[in-house]
Every structure is written in C-alpha cells, then in structure tokens.
Amino acid sequence: MSSKFIQTSDGSWTVRSGEGVGQLMHTMHGAYGETLHVYGRAINRTLNQDHGLAPRFLIFGLGLGYIEMTLAAQVLKMRSEGKRVCDSLELVSYESESELNQRFVNWVYGDLEDSPESRHFLDAYESFELRIANEFSLSSTSQTPRGYLRELHHQGRWRLPGAFDRNTEVDQLFDCILFDPFSPAQSPEIWEDEFLLRFLKICAAPTSIFATYASNARIKRALSLSGFEIHKEPGFSAKREFILATRSSNR
Ligand SMILES: C[S@@+](CC[C@H](N)C(=O)[O-])C[C@H]1O[C@@H](n2cnc3c(N)ncnc32)[C@H](O)[C@@H]1O
C-alpha cells in the first residue's frame, strides 16, 4: 500500500492511499474537524444512554484511527467527570488494509517501527491525539486515548477483524455504528442496496444509532427500510448534510 500524507486545512493529516490518483481518507477542509463533527455526537449519545454500561460500537473503516481516538477521549472525559464509566464497552473496527490495522495497533502499544513512512503515521496519530485530548480537557486524566485503546485491546474488548465484505458474519449487535468507508465512486460494492441492507440487518441493535459523513439516496433508503429515523444534520464545511439515524425498539 502506498501512502501520501497531506495536511488538511485545520492542520490535521489525511492520507491518500493506493496507486494512481488514489483515495483521500478525509476532507481537505479538516480531517480533525470532520471526524468530530460527524461522529462525535453519535458517540456521545451512545455513551450517555443506558446500555447496561456495555455499549457496543462498530467503526467501518479504521483508516488512521481518528474515530477510535475520539471515542476513547469521550470515555476518558466521562470518567474524569465522575460519570458512570462504561467498564464493559466493546469496540470492533473493520479495515480492509491490514497494514493500517497493524500500524495503528503498533502505535497504540508503542511499537511502531522506526522508518520514514512510519514517521508520517506517527505524526498523524500523535497530532490527532494531542488535539482531541485538549478538546476534551484530558490533561489531568491518568490515561491517554491511546492508553485507553491499549487497555481495551489487551482485554479483548477492541477487535480488528479485517475487511467487512458481503460474507462477513458478526457475533453481536451494535448500539452505535460509525460508518466511514470510502465514497460510492471509490468503493461501489459497499454502497449497493443488498450490501447495506444485510449490513444493517446483521449489525444494528434494535435500539441503535448510525452516523455517516455520506448522505446519498442508497444509504437513506437502506436506513429507512431497516426502520431507522433519519436526521439530516448540517454537513461539515462545504458539505450540505451528513446522516445521523436512530432506531428504537419501542417503535
Ligand atoms: C474514509 S477512510 C476511514 C477514515 C478513518 N475512519 C479515520 O478515522 O481515519 C475509509 C477506510 O475504509 C477502508 N475500507 C475500504 N473498504 C473496506 C471494507 N470492505 N471493510 C473495511 N474497511 C474498508 C479503507 O481502507 C479506508 O481506510
């Protein structure tokens, strides 16, 4: 996998991966800002809801791990405020590029190899972590977002099974789905009706929340057919809207 790092307009890093023109992971208007804008609220709502203290999160597209760090920072913030702590929180991150999984997990354990390419990843991870820690005022907490992810991984509560494809089976339902794949132009198979409907059927808990940067007809149709109520939210920067959808078992 070839990777070219690019600084987005809020100073955070994104990466263009693959051959030729490649695929950009985040908006050039701000990778940091977009992550927080699109996924922060769904994470917050899930953490503050009663899931028997065991909310289950699914992130589709680990990439640089920005959503994972955002989740970790929000948990640490709640802990620091003395709120009920999600001691049994579970997280599953799907990512098709094994190299991205490996690098991020290595970083989480402080084992990222010393190479020119790794240095770019290191910069991206560390600058995002620093910024999110500031955003959530974590300077006095005993744990960092990275440390929290290490704890989760070590305890088997954060798993990275690889790619999610049309044959993937899951062994649990998720309360919060943060859907961050490449766009339909880049990953058309993920946005097919059949794929989306099956994904929601096997992954979404009866009461669940779903967030994605995208707002195309296919995802809206799949969510509606799956019983979700769609809330169109103002998009980040130049984007018109993003989707936050909720489903309740009491419907
Ligand atoms: C928009 S980027 C995700 C950015 C990421 N959430 C972050 O915080 O940096 C999309 C990611 O989805 C991954 N991907 C593409 N197809 C996939 C699949 N079938 N299953 C899981 N991940 C996939 C890509 O390799 C890429 O890393």
The ligand as an SDF file (V2000), in Angstrom:
LIG
                    3D

 27 29  0  0  0  0  0  0  0  0999 V2000
  -12.6740    7.2330    4.7920 C   0  0  0  0  0  0  0  0  0  0  0  0
  -11.4230    6.0910    5.2630 S   0  0  0  0  0  0  0  0  0  0  0  0
  -11.6690    5.9270    7.0060 C   0  0  0  0  0  0  0  0  0  0  0  0
  -11.0490    7.0110    7.8130 C   0  0  0  0  0  0  0  0  0  0  0  0
  -10.9770    6.6450    9.2690 C   0  0  0  0  0  0  0  0  0  0  0  0
  -12.2510    6.4470    9.8910 N   0  0  0  0  0  0  0  0  0  0  0  0
  -10.1270    7.5720   10.0960 C   0  0  0  0  0  0  0  0  0  0  0  0
  -10.5560    7.9520   11.1840 O   0  0  0  0  0  0  0  0  0  0  0  0
   -9.0130    7.9000    9.6670 O   0  0  0  0  0  0  0  0  0  0  0  0
  -12.1140    4.5800    4.6800 C   0  0  0  0  0  0  0  0  0  0  0  0
  -11.3790    3.3450    5.1450 C   0  0  0  0  0  0  0  0  0  0  0  0
  -12.1760    2.2000    4.8370 O   0  0  0  0  0  0  0  0  0  0  0  0
  -11.3110    1.1540    4.4880 C   0  0  0  0  0  0  0  0  0  0  0  0
  -12.0940    0.1510    3.7510 N   0  0  0  0  0  0  0  0  0  0  0  0
  -12.3680    0.0870    2.4320 C   0  0  0  0  0  0  0  0  0  0  0  0
  -13.1240   -0.9970    2.1600 N   0  0  0  0  0  0  0  0  0  0  0  0
  -13.3500   -1.6110    3.3490 C   0  0  0  0  0  0  0  0  0  0  0  0
  -14.0690   -2.7920    3.7360 C   0  0  0  0  0  0  0  0  0  0  0  0
  -14.7170   -3.5400    2.8390 N   0  0  0  0  0  0  0  0  0  0  0  0
  -14.0710   -3.1540    5.0260 N   0  0  0  0  0  0  0  0  0  0  0  0
  -13.4330   -2.3830    5.9490 C   0  0  0  0  0  0  0  0  0  0  0  0
  -12.7310   -1.2660    5.6310 N   0  0  0  0  0  0  0  0  0  0  0  0
  -12.7030   -0.8810    4.3640 C   0  0  0  0  0  0  0  0  0  0  0  0
  -10.2280    1.8450    3.6800 C   0  0  0  0  0  0  0  0  0  0  0  0
   -9.0390    1.0810    3.6080 O   0  0  0  0  0  0  0  0  0  0  0  0
  -10.0320    3.1340    4.4610 C   0  0  0  0  0  0  0  0  0  0  0  0
   -9.0340    3.0040    5.4290 O   0  0  0  0  0  0  0  0  0  0  0  0
  1  2  1  0
  2  3  1  0
  2 10  1  0
  3  4  1  0
  4  5  1  0
  5  6  1  0
  5  7  1  0
  7  8  2  0
  7  9  1  0
 10 11  1  0
 11 12  1  0
 11 26  1  0
 12 13  1  0
 13 14  1  0
 13 24  1  0
 14 15  1  0
 14 23  1  0
 15 16  2  0
 16 17  1  0
 17 18  1  0
 17 23  2  0
 18 19  1  0
 18 20  2  0
 20 21  1  0
 21 22  2  0
 22 23  1  0
 24 25  1  0
 24 26  1  0
 26 27  1  0
M  CHG  2   2   1   9  -1
M  END
$$$$
